[in-house]
């Protein structure tokens, strides 16, 4: 599926960052790749095709972002604090640079539709985020930390235990970027805003097939942490044939997107 390619300077990351847009109107969705992935992974693995009917109908748009995992989550030779610093920079890039850029790009839709969206957006965020593997973590992290910016998140086969990537040191940046731990603290998330959301504003899914053990365990752990904090979420564990693979992520995205945006 054809998309529109962008390469724009990030002041936060001090480099040019690439992303690609699919669709012409509808709810914008920031799409995050799997660990170590690139912005083109969603296209190369058929994710736009998984929601093609919604894209063509103007009900949803995908904005596929790049990652810097090699300098953050996967930078095993760097100190945990350095990994956390780069992860925080990436979070700021997503929320303070890319998200506003997406909203600006979608503001040039047909005037009647844009005016309707603008009126609604005055009190309600319209931007969603979705991700697979560590991209699911990035999506959930964005939603939990910035509920005034992101209306919801979809996490597919997510890895949410950040101790496997950033260690377990009692560090402020590591804590802020570790949902399983941050949910147990007060003052990190806007609990009042998150508690008012619908259950479908945070959708988590994992399979029970090959290579899904970590994702399934982390999804259950995140569900328990959210429930302990009295925050809504919807969790589905798919069957024993559902593996940690793009094929199944496409199936899951197609079903959830139709449920939310269809």
Secondary structure, DSSP 8 states (H G I E B T S, - for coil): ---EEEEEEETTTTEEEEEEEE-SSSEEEEEE-STT--TTHHHHTTHHHHTHHHHHTTSEEEEEE---GGGTTT-TTS-HHHHHHHHHHHHHIIIIIIHHHHHHHHTTS-HHHHHHHHHHHTTS--EEEEEETHHHHHHHHHHHH-TTTEEEEEEES----THHHH-----HHHHHT-HHHHTTSSSSS-HHHHHTS-GGGEEEEE-SSTT-HHHHHHHHHHHHHHHHTT---EEEE--TT--SSHHHHHHHHHHHHHHHH-
